[in-house]
Amino acid sequence: MKILIIDDDKEWTSLLTMQMADHFHQTDTATDGVIGEQMALANEYDAIILDVMIPGADGFLVCKTLRKNGINVPIIMVTSLESPEEERAGYIAGTTDYLIKPVEFEELYKNLLTHYMKSTLRV
């Protein structure tokens, strides 16, 4: 699986990149919403992990833009924003799932695989 991680926390993205590599997945990273959006539109990814509070363009806007441009892969928002209104905004923007930081890698990975498998079974 090829995964795009859009998050400005370089330590977390580095750790996540290593963990994904341990599971034989390739990752690209962006620390800015605008750059991440450009990468998602220019390259093919199997899934996207997206923070909400990122510079350039927030995760809600990035997600909405990607969906409007036909990006139908799972987009998992992983954020510290935990209010019901923010979670609802994530789903309205088009996220596949909304996870609250800190999130254990095993939970994120299981979630990612589940949504990826569901997306590949669609006709």
ABEGO torsion letter per residue (X at the ends): XBBBBBBABAAAAAAAAAAAAAAGBBBBBBABAAAAAAAAAABBBABBBBBABBBGBBAAAAAAAAAAAGBABBBBBBBABABAAAAAAAAAAGBABBBBOBBBAAAAAAAAAAAAAAAAABX
